Every structure is written in structure tokens, then in C-alpha cells.
Amino acid sequence: MSAGLTLTPESNKMKGFITISQEFCKGCEICISFCPKKIISRSDRFNAAGYLPAAFNNNGECTGCAICALVCPEVAIEVYRD
């Protein structure tokens, strides 16, 4: 641990966010089903292929667990951790 860094229970919790490629997503909703925080939903806009892709509802609860990216058959999700 580096000098001057103090970890509290809140700061020890890893936070993250995801990006979803709207053009790669085919709206299968697998990521929606598997997200433990339920922060992925269906978009209200069609993509160029005519699908309703998934959308990330960033409310600060994403832990960066990457389950959504692992189950995505189109590899349309990228996960970032703070």
C-alpha cells in the first residue's frame, strides 16, 4: 500500500462502468438478465440493424464485475474499473 492511502470500507469497494456498442448489440438481453445490480436495460432507440440494443443506466452502482461482458455473444460490452 502506498504512503498516505487510507482504505475505508466504502473506498475499498471497486467501482466501474461499461460501454455498449450500440451497433454490435443485437438486443438479446442476456446482459440485462445477468447484471447483479440490474443497471442494464433495453434502449428505446433502434440501431442501424433494427435492433433495440442494451443501454447502461449509470447510477454509480456498477462494480465492474464484467459479468455482462463475459456473457455477451456479440462482444459488444467493454468494462472499465475506477
N, CA, C and O atoms as a DFTB+ gen file, in Angstrom:
328 C
 N C O
     1  1       0.842      -1.165       0.000
     2  2       0.000       0.000       0.000
     3  2       0.888       1.229       0.000
     4  3       1.892       1.282       0.710
     5  1       0.513       2.213      -0.798
     6  2       1.339       3.413      -0.888
     7  2       1.122       4.325       0.309
     8  3       0.070       4.287       0.947
     9  1       2.115       5.137       0.606
    10  2       2.055       6.042       1.752
    11  2       0.945       7.052       1.565
    12  3       0.768       7.600       0.478
    13  1       0.194       7.298       2.635
    14  2      -0.859       8.303       2.601
    15  2      -2.187       7.793       2.076
    16  3      -3.154       8.555       2.047
    17  1      -2.278       6.528       1.657
    18  2      -3.530       5.981       1.139
    19  2      -4.223       5.233       2.254
    20  3      -3.672       4.293       2.828
    21  1      -5.442       5.660       2.557
    22  2      -6.225       5.009       3.596
    23  2      -7.448       4.380       2.943
    24  3      -8.201       5.047       2.234
    25  1      -7.632       3.094       3.191
    26  2      -8.784       2.406       2.636
    27  2      -9.872       2.287       3.693
    28  3      -9.643       1.760       4.782
    29  1     -11.039       2.776       3.363
    30  2     -12.209       2.620       4.218
    31  2     -13.100       1.580       3.555
    32  3     -12.886       1.254       2.388
    33  1     -14.093       1.047       4.265
    34  2     -14.968       0.060       3.627
    35  2     -15.595       0.572       2.324
    36  3     -15.746      -0.200       1.377
    37  1     -15.960       1.849       2.260
    38  2     -16.546       2.384       1.037
    39  2     -15.514       2.524      -0.075
    40  3     -15.814       2.212      -1.228
    41  1     -14.314       2.983       0.241
    42  2     -13.311       3.194      -0.799
    43  2     -12.697       1.877      -1.269
    44  3     -12.114       1.821      -2.352
    45  1     -12.820       0.820      -0.472
    46  2     -12.297      -0.484      -0.845
    47  2     -13.188      -1.162      -1.889
    48  3     -12.745      -2.082      -2.577
    49  1     -14.436      -0.715      -2.008
    50  2     -15.364      -1.281      -2.973
    51  2     -15.012      -0.775      -4.372
    52  3     -15.011       0.430      -4.624
    53  1     -14.714      -1.706      -5.275
    54  2     -14.328      -1.319      -6.619
    55  2     -15.544      -0.807      -7.379
    56  3     -16.598      -1.442      -7.360
    57  1     -15.411       0.315      -8.035
    58  2     -16.474       0.886      -8.856
    59  2     -16.074       0.799     -10.316
    60  3     -14.891       0.704     -10.641
    61  1     -17.048       0.832     -11.175
    62  2     -16.748       0.745     -12.589
    63  2     -17.866       1.294     -13.438
    64  3     -18.849       1.838     -12.934
    65  1     -17.699       1.142     -14.738
    66  2     -18.742       1.493     -15.692
    67  2     -18.508       0.688     -16.962
    68  3     -17.431       0.127     -17.168
    69  1     -19.519       0.639     -17.800
    70  2     -19.412      -0.116     -19.038
    71  2     -19.800       0.762     -20.224
    72  3     -20.507       1.760     -20.083
    73  1     -19.320       0.361     -21.387
    74  2     -19.798       0.944     -22.635
    75  2     -20.357      -0.199     -23.467
    76  3     -19.814      -1.303     -23.480
    77  1     -21.445       0.086     -24.156
    78  2     -22.099      -0.914     -25.001
    79  2     -22.093      -0.398     -26.428
    80  3     -22.621       0.679     -26.703
    81  1     -21.504      -1.155     -27.332
    82  2     -21.504      -0.776     -28.742
    83  2     -22.918      -0.956     -29.283
    84  3     -23.391      -2.078     -29.461
    85  1     -23.571       0.150     -29.537
    86  2     -24.955       0.104     -29.997
    87  2     -25.097      -0.602     -31.344
    88  3     -26.135      -1.203     -31.623
    89  1     -24.082      -0.535     -32.162
    90  2     -24.168      -1.172     -33.480
    91  2     -23.865      -2.667     -33.451
    92  3     -24.345      -3.402     -34.313
    93  1     -23.084      -3.132     -32.483
    94  2     -22.809      -4.567     -32.364
    95  2     -23.919      -5.297     -31.616
    96  3     -24.173      -6.472     -31.881
    97  1     -24.579      -4.617     -30.688
    98  2     -25.594      -5.249     -29.842
    99  2     -26.815      -5.642     -30.673
   100  3     -27.313      -4.857     -31.479
   101  1     -27.285      -6.871     -30.460
   102  2     -28.466      -7.363     -31.167
   103  2     -29.678      -7.463     -30.248
   104  3     -30.691      -8.054     -30.623
   105  1     -29.585      -6.899     -29.062
   106  2     -30.728      -6.839     -28.165
   107  2     -31.166      -8.169     -27.582
   108  3     -32.352      -8.356     -27.311
   109  1     -30.254      -9.083     -27.385
   110  2     -30.613     -10.412     -26.865
   111  2     -31.020     -10.379     -25.392
   112  3     -31.693     -11.291     -24.912
   113  1     -30.618      -9.345     -24.687
   114  2     -30.949      -9.111     -23.270
   115  2     -30.268     -10.067     -22.285
   116  3     -30.652     -10.123     -21.116
   117  1     -29.278     -10.807     -22.737
   118  2     -28.566     -11.699     -21.812
   119  2     -27.853     -10.873     -20.743
   120  3     -27.883     -11.230     -19.565
   121  1     -27.219      -9.782     -21.139
   122  2     -26.514      -8.938     -20.167
   123  2     -27.488      -8.353     -19.148
   124  3     -27.145      -8.203     -17.976
   125  1     -28.694      -8.024     -19.588
   126  2     -29.712      -7.481     -18.685
   127  2     -30.061      -8.520     -17.622
   128  3     -30.190      -8.192     -16.443
   129  1     -30.211      -9.761     -18.042
   130  2     -30.562     -10.840     -17.116
   131  2     -29.462     -11.142     -16.103
   132  3     -29.743     -11.472     -14.951
   133  1     -28.209     -11.025     -16.540
   134  2     -27.093     -11.420     -15.682
   135  2     -26.543     -10.301     -14.802
   136  3     -25.814     -10.587     -13.852
   137  1     -26.861      -9.054     -15.080
   138  2     -26.308      -7.953     -14.287
   139  2     -26.788      -8.036     -12.843
   140  3     -27.990      -7.943     -12.591
   141  1     -25.868      -8.210     -11.884
   142  2     -26.283      -8.343     -10.484
   143  2     -26.873      -7.053      -9.904
   144  3     -27.641      -7.108      -8.943
   145  1     -26.532      -5.918     -10.464
   146  2     -27.048      -4.635      -9.969
   147  2     -28.272      -4.157     -10.742
   148  3     -28.880      -3.152     -10.374
   149  1     -28.640      -4.865     -11.808
   150  2     -29.810      -4.524     -12.636
   151  2     -29.735      -3.091     -13.171
   152  3     -30.706      -2.338     -13.098
   153  1     -28.567      -2.729     -13.710
   154  2     -28.371      -1.370     -14.231
   155  2     -28.192      -1.349     -15.749
   156  3     -27.737      -0.356     -16.318
   157  1     -28.554      -2.445     -16.388
   158  2     -28.570      -2.501     -17.841
   159  2     -30.024      -2.727     -18.249
   160  3     -30.714      -3.569     -17.675
   161  1     -30.476      -1.977     -19.232
   162  2     -31.851      -2.115     -19.703
   163  2     -31.866      -2.065     -21.222
   164  3     -30.818      -1.936     -21.854
   165  1     -33.021      -2.165     -21.792
   166  2     -33.166      -2.079     -23.239
   167  2     -33.283      -0.609     -23.627
   168  3     -34.001       0.158     -22.985
   169  1     -32.578      -0.228     -24.674
   170  2     -32.638       1.137     -25.179
   171  2     -34.002       1.386     -25.820
   172  3     -34.696       0.448     -26.211
   173  1     -34.372       2.645     -25.921
   174  2     -35.624       2.986     -26.594
   175  2     -35.378       3.420     -28.043
   176  3     -36.299       3.868     -28.728
   177  1     -34.128       3.284     -28.505
   178  2     -33.767       3.651     -29.880
   179  2     -33.256       2.431     -30.629
   180  3     -32.489       1.632     -30.091
   181  1     -33.682       2.300     -31.860
   182  2     -33.204       1.216     -32.710
   183  2     -31.807       1.544     -33.239
   184  3     -31.480       2.708     -33.469
   185  1     -30.985       0.503     -33.430
   186  2     -29.686       0.724     -34.069
   187  2     -29.857       0.570     -35.580
   188  3     -30.971       0.345     -36.052
   189  1     -28.788       0.687     -36.328
   190  2     -28.856       0.644     -37.795
   191  2     -29.375      -0.689     -38.326
   192  3     -29.939      -0.746     -39.418
   193  1     -29.186      -1.759     -37.558
   194  2     -29.651      -3.077     -37.987
   195  2     -31.105      -3.336     -37.597
   196  3     -31.663      -4.377     -37.944
   197  1     -31.717      -2.401     -36.881
   198  2     -33.117      -2.551     -36.490
   199  2     -33.347      -3.220     -35.149
   200  3     -34.474      -3.603     -34.836
   201  1     -32.301      -3.366     -34.352
   202  2     -32.420      -3.960     -33.022
   203  2     -32.545      -2.871     -31.962
   204  3     -32.081      -1.747     -32.150
   205  1     -33.180      -3.224     -30.848
   206  2     -33.174      -2.357     -29.677
   207  2     -32.020      -2.817     -28.790
   208  3     -32.154      -3.808     -28.073
   209  1     -30.897      -2.117     -28.828
   210  2     -29.719      -2.566     -28.079
   211  2     -29.866      -2.320     -26.579
   212  3     -30.789      -1.641     -26.130
   213  1     -28.954      -2.875     -25.836
   214  2     -28.905      -2.653     -24.394
   215  2     -28.379      -1.250     -24.108
   216  3     -27.666      -0.657     -24.919
   217  1     -28.744      -0.738     -22.947
   218  2     -28.292       0.590     -22.522
   219  2     -27.840       0.517     -21.070
   220  3     -28.457      -0.162     -20.249
   221  1     -26.769       1.216     -20.766
   222  2     -26.216       1.267     -19.410
   223  2     -26.844       2.424     -18.660
   224  3     -26.772       3.571     -19.100
   225  1     -27.459       2.123     -17.532
   226  2     -28.076       3.137     -16.681
   227  2     -27.110       3.466     -15.552
   228  3     -27.184       2.884     -14.470
   229  1     -26.216       4.390     -15.808
   230  2     -25.141       4.698     -14.864
   231  2     -25.687       5.435     -13.647
   232  3     -25.937       6.640     -13.691
   233  1     -25.866       4.695     -12.570
   234  2     -26.321       5.289     -11.321
   235  2     -25.258       5.189     -10.235
   236  3     -25.537       5.428      -9.060
   237  1     -24.041       4.837     -10.633
   238  2     -22.946       4.738      -9.679
   239  2     -22.855       3.409      -8.967
   240  3     -21.988       3.244      -8.109
   241  1     -23.716       2.449      -9.284
   242  2     -23.706       1.160      -8.596
   243  2     -22.896       0.089      -9.301
   244  3     -22.679      -0.981      -8.733
   245  1     -22.446       0.340     -10.515
   246  2     -21.672      -0.662     -11.256
   247  2     -20.381      -0.968     -10.503
   248  3     -19.644      -0.061     -10.117
   249  1     -20.122      -2.248     -10.302
   250  2     -18.916      -2.668      -9.589
   251  2     -17.783      -3.050     -10.537
   252  3     -16.660      -3.296     -10.099
   253  1     -18.077      -3.098     -11.828
   254  2     -17.057      -3.519     -12.785
   255  2     -16.825      -5.010     -12.756
   256  3     -15.727      -5.470     -13.068
   257  1     -17.839      -5.778     -12.385
   258  2     -17.679      -7.230     -12.242
   259  2     -17.423      -7.933     -13.570
   260  3     -16.856      -9.025     -13.585
   261  1     -17.830      -7.331     -14.681
   262  2     -17.607      -7.829     -16.042
   263  2     -18.448      -9.038     -16.422
   264  3     -18.189      -9.657     -17.454
   265  1     -19.435      -9.389     -15.627
   266  2     -20.312     -10.498     -15.998
   267  2     -21.012     -10.197     -17.313
   268  3     -21.135     -11.075     -18.166
   269  1     -21.469      -8.967     -17.483
   270  2     -22.169      -8.590     -18.717
   271  2     -21.285      -8.815     -19.940
   272  3     -21.752      -9.340     -20.950
   273  1     -20.040      -8.431     -19.862
   274  2     -19.121      -8.597     -20.988
   275  2     -18.825     -10.069     -21.255
   276  3     -18.673     -10.476     -22.407
   277  1     -18.743     -10.855     -20.206
   278  2     -18.454     -12.280     -20.376
   279  2     -19.596     -13.027     -21.045
   280  3     -19.351     -13.961     -21.808
   281  1     -20.841     -12.637     -20.777
   282  2     -21.978     -13.359     -21.349
   283  2     -22.437     -12.796     -22.692
   284  3     -23.270     -13.412     -23.357
   285  1     -21.919     -11.651     -23.103
   286  2     -22.351     -11.017     -24.352
   287  2     -21.865     -11.812     -25.562
   288  3     -20.658     -11.897     -25.788
   289  1     -22.781     -12.400     -26.352
   290  2     -22.346     -13.196     -27.506
   291  2     -21.780     -12.350     -28.650
   292  3     -21.094     -12.879     -29.524
   293  1     -22.055     -11.064     -28.654
   294  2     -21.580     -10.180     -29.718
   295  2     -20.320      -9.406     -29.337
   296  3     -19.811      -8.632     -30.148
   297  1     -19.815      -9.597     -28.138
   298  2     -18.639      -8.896     -27.615
   299  2     -18.839      -7.372     -27.783
   300  3     -17.956      -6.656     -28.256
   301  1     -20.012      -6.921     -27.383
   302  2     -20.393      -5.519     -27.562
   303  2     -20.180      -4.675     -26.314
   304  3     -20.449      -3.474     -26.332
   305  1     -19.698      -5.282     -25.223
   306  2     -19.581      -4.567     -23.948
   307  2     -18.122      -4.497     -23.513
   308  3     -17.401      -5.495     -23.526
   309  1     -17.709      -3.302     -23.131
   310  2     -16.386      -3.091     -22.545
   311  2     -16.577      -2.621     -21.118
   312  3     -17.455      -1.806     -20.834
   313  1     -15.752      -3.138     -20.221
   314  2     -15.859      -2.824     -18.796
   315  2     -14.647      -2.011     -18.362
   316  3     -13.513      -2.328     -18.720
   317  1     -14.896      -0.971     -17.594
   318  2     -13.835      -0.119     -17.060
   319  2     -13.998      -0.060     -15.557
   320  3     -15.114       0.032     -15.045
   321  1     -12.871      -0.115     -14.847
   322  2     -12.886      -0.025     -13.382
   323  2     -12.129       1.206     -12.933
   324  3     -11.061       1.532     -13.452
   325  1     -12.705       1.878     -11.960
   326  2     -12.060       3.070     -11.377
   327  2     -10.983       2.660     -10.405
   328  3     -10.328       3.518      -9.813
